[in-house]
């Protein structure tokens, strides 16, 4: 253990990158900066576009009378591409403004890792939910009949699956996404791959894509509480609300596990903390 601590301490002086300092827990000063409100607007617009395109894709696929033809509609693969592709596009567009969270679970994971303050995290979640509600609402406004008939893209547990299975799918799916976000935005990786500007949005979009492929048959794929909340508010049925807790609890647990795994296991946060503690004890 002593050797590991020594190696971790030595690496602090030889690495060609630097970790940003932890964000203050509250950081009230953010409320006085225009850049903070610009970030909130960016998160709102991104969430709005994400849910509008996603909901329209779901409705467009289900609005097909003949599913025997494999070329009739985009199918599950197409829906997965729509969600993953939009995340890739929107993270690429907003990463430099708001960080491109577009998901309360991502925001929660980054808050636990001290990447964002509590004030920013809470307000991000609020505008993300509002944006998703507006996006689903616009999709319903364009095609109200089909929206109501085909469920409006709301997340519910599919027949043949239990709530426990759906919860597990949400935890694992969100872990994959948030773990990818941490890995793609790691300062060490960013320094090494700075010549590839689209590298971070690309794996994040692919993570959303593959998770949708795996979990659409189970519960329609949440992994984003704002996405599930927006559809639930507009579609508004008893079944949707009865099962809605799954799409908050599961993503938040998955995000917390991903944050712990990346910060304390992969980035050796526990070893660094122990080394700092020993150094202070010796002084």
C-alpha positions in Angstrom: 0.0 0.0 0.0 2.8 2.4 0.8 4.3 1.8 -2.6 1.0 2.5 -4.3 0.7 5.8 -2.3 4.2 6.8 -3.3 3.5 6.1 -7.0 0.3 8.1 -6.8 2.2 11.0 -5.2 5.0 10.9 -7.8 2.5 10.9 -10.7 1.2 14.3 -9.4 4.5 15.9 -10.5 5.1 14.0 -13.8 1.7 14.1 -15.5 1.0 16.5 -18.4 -2.5 17.3 -17.3 -4.2 18.8 -14.2 -7.4 17.9 -12.5 -9.7 20.9 -11.9 -10.3 21.6 -8.2 -13.5 20.4 -6.7 -16.5 22.7 -7.2 -17.7 24.5 -4.1 -20.8 22.7 -2.6 -23.1 25.7 -3.2 -21.1 28.3 -5.2 -23.6 31.1 -4.9 -21.3 33.3 -7.1 -22.6 31.4 -10.1 -26.0 33.2 -9.7 -24.3 36.5 -10.6 -22.8 35.3 -13.9 -24.5 35.5 -17.3 -22.6 32.3 -18.4 -24.5 30.4 -15.8 -27.9 31.5 -17.2 -26.7 30.9 -20.7 -25.8 27.3 -19.6 -29.4 26.9 -18.2 -30.8 28.0 -21.5 -28.6 25.6 -23.4 -29.7 22.7 -21.3 -33.4 23.6 -21.7 -33.1 23.9 -25.5 -31.1 20.7 -25.8 -33.6 18.8 -23.7 -36.4 20.2 -25.7 -34.9 19.1 -29.0 -33.9 15.7 -27.6 -37.4 14.8 -26.6 -39.1 16.3 -29.6 -37.0 14.3 -32.0 -37.2 11.2 -29.8 -40.9 11.3 -29.4 -41.6 12.0 -33.0 -39.4 9.0 -33.9 -41.3 6.7 -31.6 -44.7 7.8 -32.9 -43.5 7.6 -36.5 -42.4 4.1 -36.0 -45.6 2.9 -34.3 -47.7 4.7 -36.8 -47.2 1.9 -39.3 -50.1 -0.5 -40.1 -47.9 -3.3 -41.5 -45.0 -4.3 -39.3 -44.4 -7.5 -41.3 -42.3 -5.5 -43.7 -38.9 -5.0 -42.2 -38.4 -1.8 -44.2 -41.7 -0.3 -42.9 -40.6 2.2 -40.2 -37.3 2.7 -38.4 -37.8 -0.1 -35.9 -36.1 -0.4 -32.5 -32.7 0.1 -34.1 -33.9 3.4 -35.7 -35.3 4.6 -32.4 -32.0 3.8 -30.7 -30.1 5.7 -33.4 -32.5 8.7 -33.0 -31.8 8.9 -29.3 -28.1 8.2 -29.5 -27.6 10.4 -32.5 -29.4 13.3 -30.9 -27.3 13.0 -27.8 -24.1 13.0 -29.9 -25.3 16.1 -31.8 -26.5 18.0 -28.7 -23.5 17.2 -26.5 -21.2 18.3 -29.3 -23.2 21.6 -29.6 -23.6 22.4 -25.9 -20.5 20.9 -24.2 -18.6 24.2 -24.3 -21.6 26.1 -22.9 -23.2 23.9 -20.2 -21.2 20.7 -20.3 -23.9 19.0 -22.4 -25.5 17.1 -19.5 -29.1 16.9 -21.0 -29.9 14.3 -18.3 -30.5 14.7 -14.5 -28.7 11.4 -13.9 -25.5 12.7 -15.6 -25.8 15.9 -13.6 -26.3 14.0 -10.4 -23.2 11.8 -11.1 -21.1 14.9 -11.8 -22.4 16.6 -8.6 -21.4 13.5 -6.5 -17.9 13.8 -8.1 -17.8 17.5 -7.2 -17.7 18.5 -10.9 -20.7 20.9 -10.4 -22.1 22.7 -7.5 -25.5 21.9 -5.8 -27.1 25.1 -7.2 -26.0 24.3 -10.7 -27.1 20.6 -10.4 -30.6 21.5 -9.1 -31.3 24.2 -11.6 -29.9 22.0 -14.4 -32.4 19.2 -13.4 -35.3 21.7 -13.4 -34.6 23.1 -16.8 -33.9 19.6 -18.2 -37.4 18.5 -17.0 -39.0 21.6 -18.4 -37.3 21.2 -21.7 -38.4 17.6 -22.0 -42.0 18.5 -21.1 -42.0 21.2 -23.8 -40.5 18.8 -26.4 -43.0 16.1 -25.8 -45.8 18.7 -25.7 -44.8 20.0 -29.2 -44.7 16.4 -30.5 -48.2 15.8 -29.2 -49.4 19.1 -30.7 -48.2 18.1 -34.2 -49.8 14.6 -34.0 -52.2 14.4 -31.1 -54.2 11.4 -32.3 -51.2 9.1 -32.9 -49.5 10.4 -29.7 -52.4 9.2 -27.6 -52.9 5.9 -29.4 -49.2 4.9 -29.3 -48.4 6.0 -25.8 -46.5 9.1 -26.5 -43.1 7.5 -25.9 -43.9 7.2 -22.1 -41.8 4.7 -20.1 -43.7 1.7 -18.7 -42.7 -1.8 -17.8 -43.5 -4.1 -20.8 -45.7 -7.2 -20.4 -43.6 -10.2 -19.3 -41.2 -8.1 -17.2 -41.3 -7.2 -13.5 -40.6 -3.8 -11.9 -37.5 -5.3 -10.4 -36.2 -6.2 -13.8 -36.9 -2.8 -15.2 -35.2 -1.2 -12.2 -32.1 -3.3 -12.7 -32.1 -2.4 -16.4 -32.3 1.3 -15.6 -29.4 1.0 -13.0 -27.1 -0.9 -15.4 -28.1 1.2 -18.4 -27.4 4.5 -16.6 -24.2 3.2 -15.2 -23.0 2.5 -18.8 -23.9 6.1 -19.8 -22.5 7.9 -16.8 -19.4 5.8 -16.7 -18.9 6.7 -20.4 -19.4 10.4 -19.6 -16.7 10.3 -16.9 -14.3 8.4 -19.1 -14.8 10.6 -22.2 -14.4 13.8 -20.2 -11.5 12.7 -18.0 -8.8 15.4 -17.9 -6.1 12.8 -18.6 -7.9 11.5 -21.7 -8.7 15.1 -22.8 -5.1 16.1 -22.7 -4.0 13.0 -24.6 -6.8 13.3 -27.3 -7.1 17.0 -27.6 -6.5 16.8 -31.3 -9.8 14.9 -31.7 -12.6 17.4 -30.8 -15.6 15.1 -31.3 -14.2 12.2 -29.3 -16.2 12.9 -26.1 -19.7 13.3 -27.7 -19.2 10.3 -29.9 -18.8 7.6 -27.2 -21.6 9.2 -25.1 -24.0 9.0 -28.1 -23.0 5.4 -28.7 -23.6 4.6 -25.1 -27.1 5.9 -25.4 -27.6 4.0 -28.6 -26.5 0.6 -27.3 -28.4 0.9 -24.0 -31.5 1.7 -26.0 -31.0 -1.5 -28.0 -30.8 -3.6 -24.9 -33.6 -2.0 -22.8 -36.3 -0.7 -25.2 -38.0 -4.2 -25.0 -38.1 -4.0 -21.2 -39.3 -0.5 -20.4 -38.8 1.7 -23.4 -35.5 2.8 -22.0 -35.4 5.7 -19.5 -31.8 6.2 -18.2 -32.8 9.9 -18.2 -35.3 11.0 -15.5 -36.2 14.2 -17.4 -37.0 12.2 -20.6 -39.3 9.9 -18.6 -40.8 12.8 -16.6 -41.6 14.8 -19.7 -43.4 11.9 -21.4 -45.3 11.1 -18.1 -46.5 14.7 -17.7 -47.9 15.0 -21.2 -49.2 11.4 -21.6 -50.5 11.3 -18.0 -52.0 7.9 -17.3 -52.2 5.9 -14.0 -49.9 3.1 -15.2 -47.2 5.6 -16.2 -47.3 7.3 -12.9 -47.5 4.1 -10.9 -44.2 2.9 -12.4 -42.6 6.3 -12.8 -40.4 6.0 -9.7 -38.4 3.3 -11.5 -37.1 5.9 -13.9 -35.8 8.2 -11.2 -34.5 5.7 -8.6 -32.8 3.4 -11.2 -30.9 6.2 -13.1 -29.8 7.9 -9.8 -28.4 4.7 -8.4 -26.6 3.9 -11.6 -25.1 7.4 -11.8 -24.0 7.1 -8.1 -22.3 3.8 -8.7 -20.6 5.1 -11.9 -19.3 8.2 -10.1 -17.9 6.1 -7.2 -16.3 3.6 -9.6 -14.6 6.2 -11.8 -13.4 8.5 -9.0 -12.3 6.0 -6.4 -11.4 2.9 -8.3 -10.2 4.0 -11.8 -8.8 7.4 -10.7 -7.5 6.0 -7.4 -9.2 8.7 -5.4 -9.1 6.6 -2.3 -5.3 6.1 -2.6 -4.7 9.8 -3.2 -6.8 10.7 -0.2 -4.9 8.3 1.9 -1.6 9.7 0.7 -2.7 13.3 1.5 -3.9 12.2 4.9 -0.6 10.6 5.7 1.4 13.6 4.5 -0.7 15.9 6.7 -0.2 13.6 9.7 3.5 13.6 9.3 3.7 17.4 9.2 
